[in-house]
Amino acid sequence: MALAWQGVVARRKILWQVSCNSRSSVRIRVPAPLSTVFTLPMKDHRLAALLSLLAMAVPPSVQAQELGQLQRESLSHLFFSDNPLPPPPSAEEIEKARHRVRRARRWERRLLRQLYPDDAELWAYAIRDTDADGVLDFRVSDYYGRFLEGDTDLDGDGIDNVLDAEPYLVGSPAQSMGLPASVDWALNGKSDEMAAIQRQLFEKHRVLLVERSAEFTPELAESVLDVITRVYGRVFDEDGVLTTLRIVATEESSLLEPEDEAGAYDFAQVLPATQTLEIYRRGIDAAPVIQLGFLAHEIGHNIQFSLDYDRQRQEEIFRRNYFAAPHFFELVEPYGWSIVETRARRRDEYRLFRPQYLSQEPYEYHYWEEPVEDWAAWLAAIFEEVGEKRYLEDERIKELHIVGDYSLTGPWEWYSDQIIAYLYIAMLDSLVERCSPSDWNTLRRAFQSETVEAEWPYFRFENARGGEIQAHFREVYPLAEDDVSYMADAYLLPLHPTLCPPSNP
């Protein structure tokens, strides 16, 4: 559960192995030959980001000579599985790329060379702008140089790449805005039910379910449909469209190498520059009720962006990995969140290519007037005092309606984590009258301890009960009684089918 643009260190790791255990510091493990470990305070995440420029750009499981091949293979599922490959750069384009790299600022040139060592062809791809509109064709993951979609209409013909039979061909004939054969599940062996879900979401809400390096399961497709039409029914009202959600795609991993441990814990993430929600192997294989939760969380991010989304801010994402969100910050201010402006550096704007993650936000987050680093230290102290098992059950945490330490890394994650809690509490409470008190309590405890904690050990959703933000959710994301009952039947009761009767036996 993460925002792709919000700061790489807080997510997982840079090119060195960097991890954050949702506490007050970032732990950095430097691989051989140095083989050392050191720790930086969370507030020094910019310093940690700079270390990536000196880091080894090769995943532990991949030999250096294989890296370029994996990076090229990532171009084959930018839009959909086995999509057309970009035209190889000409000798002239490669020479121009070399010239631009030589003239680039030292830190930006160094990062590009770390990602693509001595490979001018990949440099040319990384800095290419097919339709010369100022938006580069690709964004580049600074985790080992995986290519991602950049310009969503590479040839400038008005057709999104994912719907374009010739996405790289400038001047190609106009095409229908319907689903092409390359992504239409009705023509690609999917069940009638899955094809119907894909077509419903695309035709009514302009959200395309598309397979890239991994396949959708029927359960995942159903979960996406239920979150959009039941959890966020008010947002997508009838045939409503959310401008910040264009694609829901499945990928094996967020990283270049699917077997890399650093990506093994990722369920999904929002890529705001391309209005895309990517779902990874752990999310694809998760229990449906967990899918329902993380999808509510991630699409909650898309809704957050929509409060401030316009063409100017879209350009900010492409140029600086930065998204100004005054309306969202105004929304969360009554619930304790504030921002403190810091000086933005010119380094934030990438002129040569567009890294996916590295960025510096021009502000710091405070919660009830205290920096988030201080809250992390407070939570860590309670953790050490009471132990892992009782940590989030501590009354000092519960009385503040804190559902987990990840939720206090910033207002974006706090808001979306509280939405998961809102959904799960509503589903549980809809069963109160159908279950005996003992069965309901058994189901409630088992759901938390056996299902939720298995995937999110430091997330206790019932801590949100009574929080002021929950009243806000009931107003802006009202859950219809029939929808809540359906989701309780479909997602909760199968966990313990003998405890409570379904609504329609």
C-alpha positions as CSV (number, residue, x, y, z in Angstrom):
1,M,0.0,0.0,0.0
2,A,2.0,2.9,-1.2
3,L,2.1,6.0,-3.3
4,A,4.7,5.7,-6.0
5,W,5.8,9.3,-5.9
6,Q,6.0,9.8,-2.2
7,G,9.6,9.0,-1.5
8,V,11.4,5.9,-2.2
9,V,13.1,5.3,1.1
10,A,9.8,5.2,3.0
11,R,8.6,2.5,0.7
12,R,11.2,-0.1,0.6
13,K,14.8,0.3,-0.7
14,I,17.0,2.2,-3.1
15,L,19.7,0.6,-5.2
16,W,21.4,-0.3,-2.0
17,Q,19.1,-2.3,0.3
18,V,17.1,0.3,2.3
19,S,14.2,-0.7,4.5
20,C,11.9,1.0,6.9
21,N,10.2,-1.0,9.6
22,S,7.6,1.7,10.1
23,R,9.6,3.1,13.0
24,S,11.7,6.2,13.4
25,S,14.6,5.3,11.2
26,V,15.7,3.9,7.8
27,R,18.0,0.9,7.8
28,I,20.5,0.7,4.9
29,R,22.4,-2.5,4.1
30,V,25.2,-2.1,1.7
31,P,26.0,-5.2,-0.2
32,A,29.4,-6.7,-0.8
33,P,32.1,-5.8,-1.0
34,L,31.5,-3.2,1.7
35,S,29.0,-5.4,3.6
36,T,27.9,-3.0,6.3
37,V,24.7,-1.7,7.9
38,F,23.9,1.8,9.1
39,T,20.8,3.7,10.1
40,L,19.5,7.1,9.3
41,P,16.7,9.0,11.0
42,M,13.5,9.1,8.8
43,K,13.9,12.9,8.6
44,D,17.1,12.3,6.7
45,H,15.5,10.4,3.8
46,R,16.9,12.9,1.3
47,L,20.4,11.9,2.3
48,A,19.4,8.3,1.9
49,A,18.1,9.1,-1.6
50,L,21.4,10.6,-2.6
51,L,23.1,7.3,-1.6
52,S,21.3,5.7,-4.5
53,L,23.5,7.6,-6.9
54,L,26.5,5.6,-5.6
55,A,24.7,2.3,-5.3
56,M,25.0,-1.0,-7.2
57,A,22.3,-1.0,-9.9
58,V,22.0,-4.8,-10.2
59,P,19.4,-6.9,-8.3
60,P,21.0,-9.5,-6.1
61,S,19.5,-12.3,-8.2
62,V,20.6,-11.0,-11.5
63,Q,24.1,-11.0,-13.1
64,A,25.3,-7.7,-14.5
65,Q,25.3,-9.0,-18.1
66,E,21.6,-10.0,-17.8
67,L,20.5,-6.6,-16.6
68,G,20.2,-5.0,-20.0
69,Q,18.1,-7.9,-21.3
70,L,15.7,-7.6,-18.5
71,Q,15.4,-3.9,-19.0
72,R,14.6,-4.4,-22.6
73,E,12.1,-7.1,-21.8
74,S,10.2,-4.6,-19.6
75,L,9.4,-2.7,-22.8
76,S,7.3,-5.7,-24.0
77,H,4.6,-5.2,-21.3
78,L,4.4,-1.4,-20.9
79,F,0.8,-1.2,-22.0
80,F,-0.4,-4.8,-22.3
81,S,1.2,-8.3,-22.5
82,D,3.4,-8.6,-25.7
83,N,2.7,-5.0,-26.8
84,P,4.6,-3.7,-29.8
85,L,8.2,-2.8,-29.1
86,P,9.5,0.7,-29.6
87,P,11.5,1.3,-32.8
88,P,15.2,0.7,-32.1
89,P,17.2,3.9,-32.0
90,S,19.1,4.8,-35.1
91,A,22.8,5.5,-35.0
92,E,22.0,9.2,-35.2
93,E,19.6,9.0,-32.2
94,I,22.2,7.1,-30.2
95,E,24.9,9.7,-30.9
96,K,22.5,12.5,-29.9
97,A,21.8,10.5,-26.7
98,R,25.5,10.2,-25.9
99,H,25.9,14.0,-26.5
100,R,23.0,14.8,-24.2
101,V,24.3,12.5,-21.5
102,R,27.7,14.1,-21.6
103,R,26.2,17.5,-21.2
104,A,23.7,16.5,-18.4
105,R,24.2,17.6,-14.8
106,R,26.6,15.3,-13.1
107,W,24.2,13.7,-10.6
108,E,21.6,13.0,-13.3
109,R,24.2,11.6,-15.7
110,R,25.6,9.4,-12.9
111,L,22.2,7.9,-12.1
112,L,21.5,7.1,-15.7
113,R,24.8,5.4,-16.1
114,Q,24.3,3.4,-12.9
115,L,21.0,2.2,-14.3
116,Y,22.2,1.5,-17.8
117,P,26.0,1.0,-17.6
118,D,27.6,1.5,-21.0
119,D,24.4,1.0,-22.9
120,A,23.7,4.0,-25.1
121,E,20.7,2.3,-26.8
122,L,18.9,2.2,-23.4
123,W,20.0,5.8,-22.8
124,A,18.2,6.7,-26.0
125,Y,15.0,4.9,-24.9
126,A,15.1,6.6,-21.5
127,I,15.3,10.1,-23.0
128,R,13.1,9.6,-26.1
129,D,10.1,11.8,-26.8
130,T,8.4,10.3,-29.9
131,D,5.8,13.0,-30.6
132,A,8.0,15.9,-29.3
133,D,5.3,17.1,-26.9
134,G,7.7,17.6,-24.0
135,V,6.5,14.4,-22.2
136,L,9.0,11.6,-22.4
137,D,7.9,8.2,-23.8
138,F,9.0,6.3,-20.6
139,R,9.4,6.7,-17.0
140,V,12.4,4.8,-15.5
141,S,12.3,2.9,-12.2
142,D,15.3,3.9,-10.2
143,Y,15.1,0.3,-8.9
144,Y,17.3,-1.2,-11.6
145,G,15.9,0.6,-14.6
146,R,12.6,-1.1,-15.4
147,F,10.8,0.9,-18.1
148,L,7.3,2.2,-17.3
149,E,4.7,4.0,-19.4
150,G,5.4,7.8,-19.5
151,D,3.5,9.6,-22.3
152,T,0.1,7.9,-22.4
153,D,-0.4,8.8,-26.1
154,L,3.1,8.3,-27.6
155,D,2.1,9.1,-31.2
156,G,-0.2,12.0,-30.4
157,D,-3.2,10.6,-32.2
158,G,-5.7,11.0,-29.3
159,I,-5.8,7.2,-28.6
160,D,-4.3,5.9,-25.4
161,N,-1.3,3.6,-25.9
162,V,-3.2,0.7,-24.3
163,L,-6.0,1.1,-26.9
164,D,-3.7,1.8,-29.9
165,A,-2.7,-0.9,-32.3
166,E,0.3,1.2,-33.4
167,P,1.2,3.2,-30.3
168,Y,4.6,4.3,-31.7
169,L,3.5,5.2,-35.2
170,V,3.0,9.0,-35.6
171,G,0.4,9.7,-38.2
172,S,-1.3,6.3,-38.1
173,P,-5.0,6.3,-39.1
174,A,-7.6,7.1,-36.4
175,Q,-9.1,4.1,-34.6
176,S,-12.2,3.3,-32.7
177,M,-12.2,4.1,-29.0
178,G,-13.5,0.7,-28.2
179,L,-11.5,-2.3,-26.8
180,P,-9.0,-3.6,-29.4
181,A,-8.4,-7.3,-29.7
182,S,-5.1,-7.0,-27.9
183,V,-6.8,-6.3,-24.6
184,D,-10.4,-7.5,-25.1
185,W,-10.9,-10.4,-22.7
186,A,-13.9,-11.6,-24.7
187,L,-11.4,-12.4,-27.5
188,N,-8.6,-13.7,-25.4
189,G,-10.0,-16.8,-23.7
190,K,-11.3,-15.2,-20.5
191,S,-14.6,-16.4,-19.0
192,D,-17.8,-14.7,-19.9
193,E,-18.0,-13.3,-16.4
194,M,-14.6,-11.8,-16.5
195,A,-15.1,-10.3,-19.9
196,A,-18.4,-8.8,-18.7
197,I,-16.7,-7.2,-15.8
198,Q,-14.0,-5.7,-18.0
199,R,-16.5,-4.3,-20.5
200,Q,-18.7,-2.9,-17.7
201,L,-15.9,-1.0,-16.1
202,F,-14.6,0.3,-19.4
203,E,-17.8,1.3,-20.9
204,K,-19.4,2.9,-17.8
205,H,-16.4,4.2,-16.0
206,R,-13.5,4.3,-18.6
207,V,-11.4,2.1,-16.3
208,L,-9.6,-0.6,-18.3
209,L,-8.5,-3.9,-16.6
210,V,-5.4,-5.0,-18.5
211,E,-2.9,-7.8,-18.1
212,R,0.8,-6.9,-18.4
213,S,3.3,-9.3,-17.1
214,A,0.8,-11.2,-14.9
215,E,-2.8,-12.4,-15.3
216,F,-6.0,-11.3,-13.6
217,T,-7.9,-13.9,-11.6
218,P,-11.7,-14.0,-11.5
219,E,-11.6,-13.1,-7.8
220,L,-9.4,-10.1,-8.4
221,A,-11.6,-8.8,-11.3
222,E,-14.6,-9.2,-9.0
223,S,-12.9,-7.3,-6.2
224,V,-12.0,-4.4,-8.5
225,L,-15.6,-4.2,-9.7
226,D,-17.0,-4.3,-6.1
227,V,-14.7,-1.5,-4.9
228,I,-15.5,0.8,-7.8
229,T,-19.3,0.1,-7.8
230,R,-20.1,-0.7,-4.2
231,V,-17.4,0.9,-2.0
232,Y,-17.1,4.0,-4.1
233,G,-20.5,4.0,-5.7
234,R,-21.0,7.6,-4.9
235,V,-17.8,8.6,-6.6
236,F,-18.5,6.6,-9.7
237,D,-22.2,7.3,-9.5
238,E,-23.9,5.4,-12.3
239,D,-21.7,6.1,-15.4
240,G,-19.2,8.3,-13.5
241,V,-15.6,8.6,-14.4
242,L,-12.6,9.3,-12.1
243,T,-10.1,11.3,-14.2
244,T,-7.2,10.0,-12.1
245,L,-8.0,6.3,-12.6
246,R,-7.5,5.1,-16.2
247,I,-6.0,1.6,-15.9
248,V,-5.9,-1.2,-13.4
249,A,-3.0,-3.5,-14.5
250,T,-1.5,-6.7,-13.2
251,E,2.3,-7.1,-13.0
252,E,4.4,-9.9,-11.5
253,S,6.4,-7.4,-9.4
254,S,7.0,-3.7,-8.9
255,L,10.7,-4.3,-9.6
256,L,12.6,-5.5,-12.7
257,E,13.2,-9.0,-11.3
258,P,10.1,-10.7,-9.9
259,E,12.1,-12.8,-7.5
260,D,13.8,-9.8,-5.9
261,E,12.9,-9.9,-2.2
262,A,12.6,-6.2,-2.0
263,G,9.4,-6.3,-4.1
264,A,7.9,-9.4,-2.5
265,Y,5.8,-7.4,0.0
266,D,4.1,-5.1,-2.5
267,F,0.4,-5.6,-3.1
268,A,-0.2,-2.7,-5.4
269,Q,0.6,1.0,-6.0
270,V,-0.8,4.0,-7.7
271,L,1.2,5.6,-10.5
272,P,-0.4,9.1,-10.6
273,A,1.6,10.3,-13.6
274,T,-0.3,7.8,-15.8
275,Q,-3.5,7.4,-13.8
276,T,-2.6,3.7,-13.3
277,L,-3.1,1.3,-10.5
278,E,-0.7,-1.6,-10.7
279,I,-1.4,-4.9,-8.8
280,Y,1.5,-7.2,-8.1
281,R,1.8,-11.0,-7.4
282,R,1.2,-10.7,-3.7
283,G,-2.0,-8.8,-4.3
284,I,-3.1,-11.1,-7.1
285,D,-2.8,-14.1,-4.8
286,A,-4.2,-12.5,-1.7
287,A,-7.5,-13.6,-0.1
288,P,-10.4,-11.7,-1.7
289,V,-11.2,-9.8,1.5
290,I,-7.6,-8.6,1.6
291,Q,-7.9,-7.6,-2.1
292,L,-11.1,-5.7,-1.2
293,G,-9.1,-3.8,1.5
294,F,-6.0,-2.9,-0.5
295,L,-8.0,-1.9,-3.5
296,A,-10.2,0.4,-1.4
297,H,-6.9,1.9,0.0
298,E,-5.3,2.4,-3.4
299,I,-8.3,3.8,-5.2
300,G,-8.6,6.0,-2.2
301,H,-5.3,7.5,-3.4
302,N,-6.8,8.1,-6.9
303,I,-9.7,9.9,-5.3
304,Q,-7.2,12.0,-3.2
305,F,-5.4,13.1,-6.4
306,S,-8.7,13.9,-8.1
307,L,-9.4,16.7,-5.6
308,D,-6.5,18.7,-7.1
309,Y,-6.1,17.2,-10.5
310,D,-5.7,19.4,-13.6
311,R,-3.4,19.7,-16.6
312,Q,-0.9,21.9,-14.7
313,R,-0.5,19.5,-11.9
314,Q,-0.3,16.6,-14.3
315,E,2.7,18.4,-15.8
316,E,4.2,18.8,-12.3
317,I,4.1,15.0,-11.9
318,F,5.9,14.4,-15.2
319,R,8.5,17.1,-14.7
320,R,9.2,16.9,-10.9
321,N,7.5,13.8,-9.4
322,Y,5.7,16.3,-7.3
323,F,1.9,16.8,-6.9
324,A,0.5,20.0,-5.3
325,A,-2.6,19.0,-3.3
326,P,-4.0,22.1,-1.4
327,H,-7.6,20.8,-1.5
328,F,-6.6,17.4,0.0
329,F,-4.5,19.0,2.7
330,E,-7.4,21.3,3.5
331,L,-9.6,18.2,3.8
332,V,-7.4,16.4,6.3
333,E,-6.5,19.5,8.4
334,P,-9.4,19.2,10.8
335,Y,-8.3,15.7,11.6
336,G,-4.9,16.8,12.8
337,W,-2.7,16.9,9.7
338,S,-0.6,19.9,8.6
339,I,2.3,20.5,6.4
340,V,5.5,22.6,7.0
341,E,7.0,24.1,3.9
342,T,10.7,23.3,3.2
343,R,12.9,24.6,0.5
344,A,12.7,22.7,-2.8
345,R,15.9,22.2,-4.6
346,R,16.5,22.5,-8.3
347,R,17.6,18.9,-8.3
348,D,13.9,17.9,-8.1
349,E,13.4,18.7,-11.8
350,Y,14.8,16.0,-14.1
351,R,15.8,17.4,-17.4
352,L,17.4,14.3,-19.0
353,F,15.1,11.5,-18.1
354,R,12.2,10.8,-15.6
355,P,13.0,8.5,-12.6
356,Q,9.9,6.9,-11.2
357,Y,10.5,7.4,-7.5
358,L,13.4,9.7,-6.5
359,S,11.9,13.1,-5.5
360,Q,11.8,15.5,-2.6
361,E,8.6,16.9,-1.4
362,P,8.8,20.6,-0.5
363,Y,7.2,20.1,2.9
364,E,7.2,17.9,6.0
365,Y,4.1,16.3,7.6
366,H,2.9,17.0,11.1
367,Y,0.2,15.2,13.0
368,W,-1.4,17.2,15.8
369,E,1.5,19.7,15.5
370,E,4.1,17.0,16.0
371,P,6.4,15.8,13.1
372,V,5.7,12.3,11.9
373,E,9.2,11.2,13.0
374,D,8.2,12.0,16.6
375,W,5.1,9.9,16.3
376,A,7.1,7.1,14.9
377,A,9.4,7.3,17.9
378,W,6.4,7.3,20.3
379,L,4.9,4.3,18.6
380,A,8.3,2.5,18.7
381,A,8.6,3.2,22.5
382,I,5.2,1.6,23.1
383,F,6.2,-1.3,20.9
384,E,9.3,-1.9,23.0
385,E,7.3,-1.5,26.2
386,V,4.4,-3.8,25.7
387,G,5.7,-6.2,23.0
388,E,4.6,-7.1,19.5
389,K,1.4,-9.0,20.4
390,R,-0.2,-6.2,22.4
391,Y,1.3,-3.3,20.6
392,L,-1.8,-1.9,18.7
393,E,-4.2,-3.0,21.4
394,D,-2.5,-0.5,23.8
395,E,-5.1,2.1,25.1
396,R,-2.8,5.0,24.3
397,I,-2.9,4.0,20.6
398,K,-6.6,3.0,20.5
399,E,-7.8,6.3,22.1
400,L,-6.3,8.2,19.2
401,H,-7.8,5.8,16.6
402,I,-4.5,4.9,15.2
403,V,-4.9,1.8,13.0
404,G,-1.2,1.2,12.4
405,D,2.2,2.9,12.2
406,Y,2.2,3.0,8.4
407,S,-0.9,5.2,8.6
408,L,1.2,7.9,10.4
409,T,3.8,8.2,7.7
410,G,1.6,10.9,6.1
411,P,-1.9,12.1,5.5
412,W,-2.2,10.1,2.2
413,E,-1.6,6.7,3.8
414,W,-3.6,7.7,7.0
415,Y,-6.7,8.6,4.9
416,S,-6.5,5.4,2.8
417,D,-5.8,3.1,5.8
418,Q,-8.8,4.6,7.6
419,I,-10.9,3.8,4.5
420,I,-10.0,0.1,4.9
421,A,-11.1,0.3,8.5
422,Y,-14.3,2.0,7.5
423,L,-15.1,-0.8,5.0
424,Y,-14.2,-3.7,7.3
425,I,-16.1,-2.3,10.3
426,A,-19.2,-1.8,8.1
427,M,-19.0,-5.3,6.8
428,L,-18.6,-6.8,10.3
429,D,-21.3,-4.6,11.9
430,S,-23.8,-5.7,9.1
431,L,-23.6,-9.2,10.6
432,V,-24.5,-8.3,14.2
433,E,-28.2,-9.1,13.8
434,R,-27.6,-12.2,11.8
435,C,-25.0,-13.8,14.1
436,S,-25.3,-14.8,17.7
437,P,-23.1,-12.6,20.0
438,S,-20.6,-15.3,20.5
439,D,-20.4,-16.2,16.8
440,W,-20.0,-12.5,15.8
441,N,-17.2,-12.0,18.3
442,T,-15.5,-15.2,17.2
443,L,-15.7,-14.0,13.5
444,R,-14.4,-10.5,14.5
445,R,-11.4,-11.8,16.4
446,A,-10.6,-14.5,13.8
447,F,-10.8,-12.0,10.9
448,Q,-8.3,-9.7,12.7
449,S,-5.9,-12.3,14.0
450,E,-6.0,-15.0,11.2
451,T,-6.6,-12.9,8.1
452,V,-5.7,-9.3,8.5
453,E,-2.6,-9.8,10.7
454,A,-1.3,-12.6,8.3
455,E,-0.9,-9.9,5.6
456,W,-0.6,-6.7,7.6
457,P,0.9,-7.5,11.0
458,Y,0.8,-3.9,12.2
459,F,-2.7,-2.9,11.1
460,R,-5.7,-3.1,13.6
461,F,-8.7,-1.8,11.8
462,E,-11.1,-1.7,14.8
463,N,-9.0,1.0,16.4
464,A,-10.8,3.3,13.9
465,R,-14.1,2.9,15.7
466,G,-15.4,6.3,16.9
467,G,-12.8,8.3,15.0
468,E,-14.0,11.6,13.5
469,I,-12.9,10.7,10.0
470,Q,-15.3,7.8,10.0
471,A,-18.2,10.2,10.0
472,H,-16.7,11.9,7.0
473,F,-16.5,8.6,5.2
474,R,-20.2,7.9,5.9
475,E,-21.0,11.2,4.3
476,V,-18.8,11.1,1.2
477,Y,-18.6,7.3,0.6
478,P,-22.0,6.0,1.9
479,L,-22.3,2.3,1.8
480,A,-25.7,1.0,0.7
481,E,-27.2,-1.6,3.0
482,D,-27.6,-4.1,0.2
483,D,-24.0,-3.6,-0.9
484,V,-22.6,-4.0,2.6
485,S,-24.6,-7.2,3.1
486,Y,-23.4,-8.6,-0.2
487,M,-19.8,-7.9,0.6
488,A,-20.1,-9.4,4.0
489,D,-21.6,-12.5,2.4
490,A,-19.1,-12.7,-0.4
491,Y,-15.9,-11.8,1.5
492,L,-16.2,-12.3,5.2
493,L,-18.5,-15.3,5.8
494,P,-16.4,-17.7,3.6
495,L,-13.6,-17.3,6.1
496,H,-15.7,-19.1,8.7
497,P,-18.9,-20.4,6.9
498,T,-20.4,-22.2,9.9
499,L,-20.6,-19.1,12.2
500,C,-23.3,-16.9,10.6
501,P,-26.1,-17.4,8.1
502,P,-25.8,-15.6,4.8
503,S,-28.4,-12.9,4.0
504,N,-29.9,-15.0,1.2
505,P,-29.4,-18.6,2.1
